[in-house]
Amino acid sequence: MTNKTFNIIITGVGGQGLVTLVQIIDETAFIEGYDIKSSELHGLSQRGGAVLVHIRFGRKVCSPMVSRGQADLIIGLEMLEGLRGSEFSGPKTNFLINKYSLPFMGGLKGEEIIKLLPKENLHLVPASEICKEKLQNEVVSGLYLLGYAIHKKLMPLDEKSVAEAINKIIPPKYQELNLKALKLPHENN
């Protein structure tokens, strides 16, 4: 267990499985003995609505809110929302962004968003595309990104604990799909 509090911002839109992803990260940190606080700050988890979540875990956590510039990891389940989370980034923040962009009238397009994302510590991963191709279900792309973050050591959690959390949080008929998404190979990304 690390003495440092680990700060995560997760952004996305309703319908992407963001709330479930947060529950799994919370449970995983709890299994590993961390004190954990999380908070849905903006938006509602309704389909298509913007959502921004704060997660903090460590030896002792007093507040669920990540201060501006203090995020260790920003996970964007959608590119534009990942960009919006950058206000919480500092010089050492890792960005893990799903290379997936929802079409918004008059909004920034995928390549325009990529140009605005920080170049340092950027992991731009086609998680939705990979999950759709390999599992025929892109809603589990958040679990794929979680597996990526653990595999690439972007967060101090263990895959075995995540699997245990999945088995506690996810209904039995969906556990296998979520475990497959977590364990998909990440070498080529």
C-alpha positions as CSV (number, residue, x, y, z in Angstrom):
1,M,0.0,0.0,0.0
2,T,1.3,3.4,-1.0
3,N,1.3,6.3,1.5
4,K,0.4,8.8,-1.3
5,T,-3.2,9.4,-2.2
6,F,-3.9,8.4,-5.8
7,N,-6.2,10.8,-7.7
8,I,-8.3,9.7,-10.7
9,I,-10.7,11.7,-12.8
10,I,-13.0,9.7,-15.1
11,T,-15.0,11.4,-17.8
12,G,-17.5,10.1,-20.2
13,V,-21.2,10.3,-21.2
14,G,-24.1,8.4,-19.7
15,G,-24.5,4.9,-21.2
16,Q,-20.8,4.1,-21.4
17,G,-20.7,2.1,-18.1
18,L,-19.0,4.9,-16.2
19,V,-20.9,4.4,-12.9
20,T,-20.1,0.6,-13.0
21,L,-16.5,1.4,-13.7
22,V,-16.3,3.7,-10.7
23,Q,-18.0,1.0,-8.4
24,I,-15.4,-1.5,-9.6
25,I,-12.4,0.8,-8.9
26,D,-13.9,1.7,-5.5
27,E,-14.4,-2.0,-4.6
28,T,-10.9,-2.9,-5.9
29,A,-9.3,-0.2,-3.7
30,F,-11.3,-1.4,-0.7
31,I,-10.2,-5.0,-1.3
32,E,-6.6,-3.8,-1.3
33,G,-7.0,-2.1,2.0
34,Y,-7.2,1.6,0.8
35,D,-9.4,4.3,2.2
36,I,-11.4,5.5,-0.8
37,K,-13.7,8.4,-1.6
38,S,-15.4,9.1,-4.9
39,S,-17.9,11.6,-6.1
40,E,-19.9,12.2,-9.2
41,L,-19.4,15.9,-9.7
42,H,-21.0,17.0,-13.0
43,G,-23.8,15.7,-15.1
44,L,-26.1,12.8,-14.7
45,S,-25.6,9.3,-15.7
46,Q,-28.4,9.5,-18.2
47,R,-27.7,8.3,-21.7
48,G,-25.7,11.0,-23.5
49,G,-25.2,13.3,-20.5
50,A,-21.7,14.4,-19.6
51,V,-20.3,12.8,-16.5
52,L,-17.2,13.7,-14.5
53,V,-16.2,11.5,-11.5
54,H,-13.5,12.0,-8.9
55,I,-11.9,9.0,-7.2
56,R,-9.2,9.2,-4.5
57,F,-7.7,6.3,-2.6
58,G,-4.8,6.0,-0.2
59,R,-4.0,5.4,3.5
60,K,-6.3,8.1,4.7
61,V,-8.5,10.2,2.4
62,C,-10.5,13.1,3.8
63,S,-12.2,14.5,0.6
64,P,-13.5,12.9,-2.6
65,M,-12.6,15.9,-4.7
66,V,-9.4,16.0,-6.8
67,S,-7.9,19.5,-6.8
68,R,-7.1,21.2,-10.1
69,G,-3.7,20.1,-11.3
70,Q,-3.5,17.1,-8.9
71,A,-4.9,14.2,-11.0
72,D,-2.5,11.2,-11.3
73,L,-4.7,9.6,-14.0
74,I,-7.4,11.0,-16.2
75,I,-9.5,8.3,-17.9
76,G,-11.6,9.6,-20.8
77,L,-14.2,7.1,-22.1
78,E,-14.9,9.6,-24.9
79,M,-12.3,12.0,-26.4
80,L,-14.0,15.3,-25.9
81,E,-14.9,14.4,-22.3
82,G,-11.3,13.3,-21.8
83,L,-10.2,16.8,-23.0
84,R,-12.6,18.4,-20.6
85,G,-11.0,16.6,-17.7
86,S,-7.6,18.1,-18.5
87,E,-8.3,21.0,-16.1
88,F,-7.4,18.5,-13.3
89,S,-4.1,17.6,-14.9
90,G,-0.6,18.5,-13.8
91,P,2.8,17.9,-15.4
92,K,2.9,14.2,-14.4
93,T,-0.7,13.3,-15.1
94,N,-1.2,10.3,-17.2
95,F,-4.1,10.5,-19.8
96,L,-5.8,7.3,-20.8
97,I,-8.3,8.3,-23.5
98,N,-10.6,6.0,-25.5
99,K,-10.1,6.9,-29.1
100,Y,-13.9,7.3,-29.5
101,S,-15.7,10.5,-30.4
102,L,-19.5,11.0,-30.3
103,P,-20.7,13.1,-33.2
104,F,-21.9,16.5,-31.9
105,M,-23.3,19.1,-34.3
106,G,-20.7,21.9,-34.6
107,G,-18.4,20.2,-32.0
108,L,-14.7,19.3,-32.3
109,K,-13.9,16.3,-34.5
110,G,-11.6,13.5,-33.4
111,E,-8.3,14.8,-34.9
112,E,-9.0,18.3,-33.6
113,I,-9.5,16.9,-30.1
114,I,-6.2,14.9,-30.4
115,K,-4.3,18.1,-31.2
116,L,-5.6,19.7,-28.0
117,L,-4.7,16.8,-25.7
118,P,-1.3,17.0,-23.9
119,K,1.4,15.1,-25.8
120,E,3.2,14.0,-22.6
121,N,1.9,10.9,-20.9
122,L,-0.9,10.4,-23.4
123,H,-2.3,6.9,-24.0
124,L,-4.8,7.1,-26.8
125,V,-6.4,3.7,-27.1
126,P,-9.2,2.5,-29.4
127,A,-10.9,0.7,-26.6
128,S,-14.4,0.8,-28.0
129,E,-13.2,-0.5,-31.4
130,I,-11.2,-3.3,-29.7
131,C,-14.1,-4.4,-27.5
132,K,-16.6,-4.3,-30.4
133,E,-14.3,-6.4,-32.5
134,K,-13.1,-8.9,-29.9
135,L,-16.2,-9.1,-27.6
136,Q,-19.0,-7.7,-29.8
137,N,-19.8,-5.2,-27.1
138,E,-18.2,-1.8,-26.7
139,V,-20.0,-0.9,-23.4
140,V,-17.2,-2.8,-21.6
141,S,-14.5,-0.5,-23.0
142,G,-14.1,1.1,-19.6
143,L,-13.1,-2.3,-18.2
144,Y,-10.6,-2.7,-21.1
145,L,-9.2,0.7,-20.2
146,L,-8.9,-0.3,-16.5
147,G,-7.0,-3.4,-17.5
148,Y,-4.8,-1.3,-19.7
149,A,-4.1,1.1,-16.8
150,I,-3.1,-1.8,-14.5
151,H,-1.0,-3.5,-17.2
152,K,0.9,-0.3,-18.0
153,K,1.3,0.5,-14.3
154,L,-0.7,3.8,-14.6
155,M,-2.5,3.0,-11.3
156,P,-1.4,1.0,-8.2
157,L,-4.1,-1.6,-8.3
158,D,-3.9,-5.4,-9.0
159,E,-5.8,-7.2,-11.7
160,K,-6.7,-10.0,-9.3
161,S,-8.4,-7.6,-7.0
162,V,-10.3,-6.0,-10.0
163,A,-11.5,-9.5,-11.0
164,E,-12.7,-10.0,-7.4
165,A,-14.5,-6.7,-7.5
166,I,-16.2,-7.6,-10.8
167,N,-17.5,-10.8,-9.2
168,K,-19.0,-8.7,-6.3
169,I,-20.4,-5.8,-8.4
170,I,-21.5,-7.2,-11.7
171,P,-24.5,-9.4,-12.0
172,P,-23.5,-13.1,-12.7
173,K,-24.7,-13.2,-16.3
174,Y,-22.4,-10.3,-17.2
175,Q,-19.3,-11.2,-15.2
176,E,-17.6,-13.3,-17.9
177,L,-17.9,-10.5,-20.5
178,N,-16.4,-7.9,-18.0
179,L,-13.6,-10.2,-17.0
180,K,-12.8,-10.8,-20.7
181,A,-12.7,-7.1,-21.3
182,L,-10.3,-6.6,-18.4
183,K,-8.0,-9.3,-19.6
184,L,-7.8,-8.5,-23.3
185,P,-4.2,-8.1,-24.4
186,H,-2.8,-4.6,-24.3
187,E,0.7,-5.1,-25.9
188,N,-0.1,-3.4,-29.2
189,N,-1.4,-0.1,-27.6
